[in-house]
Amino acid sequence: MFDLVLLSLKVAVVATSINIPVAIYVGWLIGRKEIRGKLILESFISLPLALPPVVTGYFLLILIGRESSIGHVSKFLFGTDIVFTWVASAIAASVVSFPLMVRAIIVAMQNVDTTLERAARSLGAGPVRTFFKVTMPLCYNGLLAGILLGFVRAMGEFGATIVVAGNIPGRTQTIPLAIYSKVQLGKDGEAMSLIMVSTALAIATLIVHHWLIIKGSRKSER
C-alpha cells in the first residue's frame, strides 16, 4: 500500500507542478485582462470538466501515443514511450485537474484590489515587479487554495489515466486504479483500506483548502 500511496502522491505532485505556472498565467489573463475570445478560452479550459474522462484520455492517447509526433520524439530522445508510464499518468492528471485549479485562480485574481497595483506602478515598479510583489501576495490564499484543489483532483484521477497509462501494478497503478482492481477481484477488504486512505488524504486537503478560502475572505473584508 505504501508504494501505491507514494506513486499516487508523485503523480499528483508532478501534475500540479506542471499546472501551476500555466494556471497562474491563464488565471491572470482571464481574471485581469480584457482580451478577445475570452469566452472561447474559458470554454476550452473547462472542456475536461464537461467531457467524460475516458474521452480526455483518448485524446491524450492520440496526442502522446507511440504513433504521434510527441511519441516519436520521446522514443528518439529517451528510447521509451510516454504512454503506459507514470509520466502519462501525471499528464492525464494535470489535464483533468487544470480547469479546477485555473478557475479558483481566476477568482483570486479578480478579487485583488487594483488600487494597490496602480499605487505600486506610480511609485516606479514595473509590471513584472508589481505582479510578484503586489498581485501575488494579495491573492496568495486563493492561489494556494486553487493549487490544493487541483492536487486533490489529480490524486483522484481515474478515467483518463486508465486509457493513456493503463493499470500496471508498480508502474502506473495509483490508488483509484488499485481500488478498481481490488473491487473487480472481489477483494473488498483491501479495497476498503485504500478507500479509507484516499478519503483521508482528500478530506485533509479539502480542510486546508476551505480554511484558506475563509482566511482569504476575512482578509479581504478588513
Secondary structure per residue as TSV (DSSP state, phi and psi in degrees):
chain	resnum	aa	ss	phi	psi
A	1	M	-	360.0	-35.7
A	2	F	H	-59.1	-41.6
A	3	D	H	-63.8	-37.5
A	4	L	H	-63.4	-46.8
A	5	V	H	-63.0	-42.6
A	6	L	H	-62.9	-45.0
A	7	L	H	-65.2	-40.8
A	8	S	H	-63.4	-42.0
A	9	L	H	-65.6	-40.8
A	10	K	H	-62.1	-45.2
A	11	V	H	-61.6	-45.5
A	12	A	H	-66.3	-40.6
A	13	V	H	-65.6	-44.5
A	14	V	H	-65.1	-44.3
A	15	A	H	-59.9	-44.1
A	16	T	H	-66.3	-40.3
A	17	S	H	-64.0	-37.1
A	18	I	H	-63.0	-40.4
A	19	N	H	-77.2	-32.0
A	20	I	H	-53.3	-57.1
A	21	P	H	-62.9	-39.3
A	22	V	H	-68.5	-42.0
A	23	A	H	-65.5	-39.2
A	24	I	H	-64.5	-44.4
A	25	Y	H	-65.1	-47.3
A	26	V	H	-65.8	-38.8
A	27	G	H	-61.8	-41.3
A	28	W	H	-66.5	-42.0
A	29	L	H	-63.2	-45.2
A	30	I	H	-79.3	-39.6
A	31	G	H	-77.5	-25.4
A	32	R	H	-120.5	-15.3
A	33	K	-	-115.0	148.3
A	34	E	-	-97.3	101.7
A	35	I	-	-120.7	154.6
A	36	R	T	-71.8	145.0
A	37	G	T	74.1	21.3
A	38	K	H	-60.3	-40.9
A	39	L	H	-63.0	-41.8
A	40	I	H	-65.1	-42.5
A	41	L	H	-62.4	-45.3
A	42	E	H	-63.4	-38.8
A	43	S	H	-66.1	-41.3
A	44	F	H	-64.8	-42.1
A	45	I	H	-63.6	-37.3
A	46	S	H	-82.0	-4.4
A	47	L	H	-55.2	-43.1
A	48	P	H	-60.9	-21.0
A	49	L	H	-75.7	-29.6
A	50	A	H	-90.0	-33.1
A	51	L	S	-77.2	148.1
A	52	P	-	-60.0	136.7
A	53	P	H	-54.0	-31.4
A	54	V	H	-63.9	-36.3
A	55	V	H	-66.0	-43.3
A	56	T	H	-59.0	-43.6
A	57	G	H	-62.2	-38.0
A	58	Y	H	-66.2	-42.0
A	59	F	H	-61.4	-40.7
A	60	L	H	-65.1	-37.2
A	61	L	H	-62.0	-39.5
A	62	I	H	-67.8	-39.2
A	63	L	H	-71.6	-41.5
A	64	I	H	-118.2	10.8
A	65	G	S	-66.9	176.0
A	66	R	T	-60.4	-33.2
A	67	E	T	-91.7	-1.2
A	68	S	S	-83.4	167.4
A	69	S	H	-62.6	-42.5
A	70	I	H	-63.9	-38.8
A	71	G	H	-63.6	-40.9
A	72	H	H	-65.6	-41.0
A	73	V	H	-64.1	-43.6
A	74	S	H	-61.2	-42.4
A	75	K	H	-64.3	-38.5
A	76	F	H	-71.4	-43.8
A	77	L	H	-79.9	-41.7
A	78	F	H	-112.8	-8.0
A	79	G	S	71.9	18.7
A	80	T	S	-148.4	162.4
A	81	D	-	-88.0	158.2
A	82	I	S	-83.2	-40.9
A	83	V	T	-64.2	149.7
A	84	F	T	61.2	36.5
A	85	T	S	-131.6	169.1
A	86	W	H	-66.4	-24.6
A	87	V	H	-63.8	-41.5
A	88	A	H	-62.5	-37.7
A	89	S	H	-60.9	-42.8
A	90	A	H	-65.7	-40.3
A	91	I	H	-63.6	-45.5
A	92	A	H	-61.5	-43.7
A	93	A	H	-64.5	-37.3
A	94	S	H	-67.3	-41.0
A	95	V	H	-65.8	-44.1
A	96	V	H	-71.2	-34.6
A	97	S	H	-86.7	-15.7
A	98	F	H	-57.3	-46.6
A	99	P	H	-57.3	-41.3
A	100	L	H	-64.4	-41.5
A	101	M	H	-65.5	-47.5
A	102	V	H	-70.2	-34.0
A	103	R	H	-64.8	-39.5
A	104	A	H	-66.4	-38.3
A	105	I	H	-69.8	-34.9
A	106	I	H	-58.7	-46.9
A	107	V	H	-61.9	-41.7
A	108	A	H	-62.6	-42.1
A	109	M	H	-66.2	-38.5
A	110	Q	H	-67.6	-23.3
A	111	N	T	-88.7	-0.6
A	112	V	S	-73.3	135.5
A	113	D	-	-73.4	110.8
A	114	T	H	-68.0	-20.1
A	115	T	H	-60.8	-40.8
A	116	L	H	-67.3	-35.9
A	117	E	H	-66.4	-43.5
A	118	R	H	-64.9	-36.4
A	119	A	H	-63.1	-41.9
A	120	A	H	-64.2	-40.4
A	121	R	H	-66.8	-37.6
A	122	S	H	-68.4	-23.0
A	123	L	T	-89.3	5.9
A	124	G	T	105.1	-0.6
A	125	A	-	-74.7	136.1
A	126	G	-	-76.7	172.7
A	127	P	H	-62.0	-38.8
A	128	V	H	-68.6	-45.2
A	129	R	H	-64.0	-39.7
A	130	T	H	-62.2	-40.7
A	131	F	I	-63.0	-47.3
A	132	F	I	-81.0	-28.0
A	133	K	I	-96.2	-21.9
A	134	V	I	-118.3	-58.5
A	135	T	I	-62.4	-50.8
A	136	M	H	-61.3	-47.5
A	137	P	H	-62.1	-33.8
A	138	L	H	-69.2	-29.9
A	139	C	T	-112.0	23.1
A	140	Y	H	-57.6	-47.3
A	141	N	H	-62.7	-41.7
A	142	G	H	-66.1	-39.0
A	143	L	H	-62.3	-47.7
A	144	L	H	-65.2	-37.4
A	145	A	H	-63.6	-41.9
A	146	G	H	-64.1	-40.1
A	147	I	H	-64.1	-42.5
A	148	L	H	-66.6	-36.3
A	149	L	H	-65.1	-41.8
A	150	G	H	-64.5	-38.4
A	151	F	H	-63.8	-46.5
A	152	V	H	-68.3	-31.3
A	153	R	H	-69.9	-39.0
A	154	A	H	-64.1	-36.2
A	155	M	H	-63.1	-32.7
A	156	G	T	-98.0	5.8
A	157	E	-	-65.0	135.7
A	158	F	-	-133.3	-57.8
A	159	G	H	-58.5	-53.5
A	160	A	H	-68.2	-34.8
A	161	T	H	-64.9	-44.0
A	162	I	H	-67.1	-25.0
A	163	V	H	-78.4	-46.2
A	164	V	H	-92.8	-20.2
A	165	A	T	-121.2	-13.2
A	166	G	-	76.4	-172.1
A	167	N	-	-129.8	70.2
A	168	I	-	-102.4	112.3
A	169	P	T	-57.0	132.5
A	170	G	T	83.5	-10.1
A	171	R	T	-123.2	-52.3
A	172	T	T	-129.7	0.3
A	173	Q	-	-79.9	104.3
A	174	T	-	-90.1	-179.9
A	175	I	H	-57.9	-47.8
A	176	P	H	-60.5	-39.2
A	177	L	H	-68.6	-37.5
A	178	A	H	-65.7	-39.5
A	179	I	H	-60.6	-44.5
A	180	Y	H	-58.4	-45.6
A	181	S	H	-64.1	-43.0
A	182	K	H	-64.0	-40.6
A	183	V	H	-64.9	-41.9
A	184	Q	H	-62.4	-34.5
A	185	L	T	-87.2	-2.3
A	186	G	T	79.0	16.3
A	187	K	-	-91.4	71.8
A	188	D	H	-64.9	-36.0
A	189	G	H	-63.1	-45.7
A	190	E	H	-66.8	-38.5
A	191	A	H	-62.5	-41.5
A	192	M	H	-65.5	-37.0
A	193	S	H	-61.9	-43.7
A	194	L	H	-67.3	-37.1
A	195	I	H	-62.5	-41.4
A	196	M	H	-65.0	-41.6
A	197	V	H	-63.5	-46.7
A	198	S	H	-61.7	-42.9
A	199	T	H	-64.8	-41.6
A	200	A	H	-62.9	-43.6
A	201	L	H	-63.4	-42.3
A	202	A	H	-66.1	-44.2
A	203	I	H	-63.1	-44.8
A	204	A	H	-60.5	-43.4
A	205	T	H	-66.2	-42.4
A	206	L	H	-69.1	-32.9
A	207	I	H	-62.3	-45.9
A	208	V	H	-63.3	-40.7
A	209	H	H	-59.1	-50.4
A	210	H	H	-67.1	-34.9
A	211	W	H	-62.7	-40.8
A	212	L	H	-67.0	-38.9
A	213	I	H	-62.5	-46.9
A	214	I	H	-63.4	-43.4
A	215	K	H	-62.6	-41.2
A	216	G	H	-65.5	-38.8
A	217	S	H	-65.4	-41.2
A	218	R	H	-65.7	-38.0
A	219	K	H	-66.0	-38.1
A	220	S	H	-71.6	-21.5
A	221	E	H	-81.7	-14.9
A	222	R	-	-74.2	360.0
